[in-house]
Each structure stands twice: as C-alpha cells, then as structure tokens.
Amino acid sequence: MTDNASYVDMLRKFGTDLGLPKLNVDELLQTQRKNLDALGQSAKVAAQGAQSVAQKQREVLEAGLREAATLAREYMPLKIQENLALQTEFTRKVFDIAVKGAQDSASTARQSTTDAVKIIQDRVKESFEEFRASVRPNKSV
C-alpha cells in the first residue's frame, strides 16, 4: 500500500516530467492572506459607507420633522390664507431637504462603493504580479 508522501512524490515527478513550472507555495499562501485582508478592508469601507448613508437619511428625517414641528407651532386656526402659505413653505422646505439628502446619500454611496472596489482592483493587480513572480520554470535535473 502506498502512503500519502509517495503520492505527493509521484505528482511532483509527474509535474517535472511534463515541464510544469514550480510554485512557491509559501508565496501563494501569503498572496491569499493579502487577498483576504483586501476583502476585509473593502467590506469595512463599504460598511462605513452604508453607515454614512444611514446617518444622512436620519438627518433628512430629523430636518423634515423639525419643519413639521415649526408648521404645527405656526398653524393658526381659522386663518386659511396664512395656513396655506405655511403649508406651501413647509412643502417647499421638505422637498428641498429631501432632494439635498438624496443627492448627499447617493454621492456618499457612490464614493464608498468606488473606494471599496478600488481596494479589490488594486489587490487583484498585485495578486497577479505576485503569482507571476512565484511561478518559476521547472529545471529538470
């Protein structure tokens, strides 16, 4: 019966006979560690972006509620013209707040996505270079 070491030796000999390049396994493992680290960094950036978007949406909601409170305080029973003007102003302010909030949220989301993707893109480039450097031609003895 053949043990695992002899299978590994058999595979090495097979690779050598075929002229396959030798791989530096330690370098490949280090490359994979770096890849995982880059994924972690990318996820962190994306999560921070999501938190920023949520914060901006919260700020929009709070601003809208402040405007609603102002409208409620300034509301005058039985004064239709004044109330109509207040409601019109309230609607305009809330619309402006919502548009600005949407623009800010979209900008933040776009930037965090760009940053997260760039981390991965940079790592992929580095990974290819590291892989290329770790592969050496097989020199048969």
Secondary structure, DSSP 4 states (H G I P E B T S, - for coil): ---HHHHHHHHHHHHHHHTPPEE-HHHHHHHHHHHHHHHHHHHHHHHHHHHHHHHHHHHHHHHHHHHHHHHHHH--TT-HHHHHHHHHHHHHHHHHHHHHHHHHHHHHHHHHHHHHHHHHHHHHHHHHHHHHHHEE-----
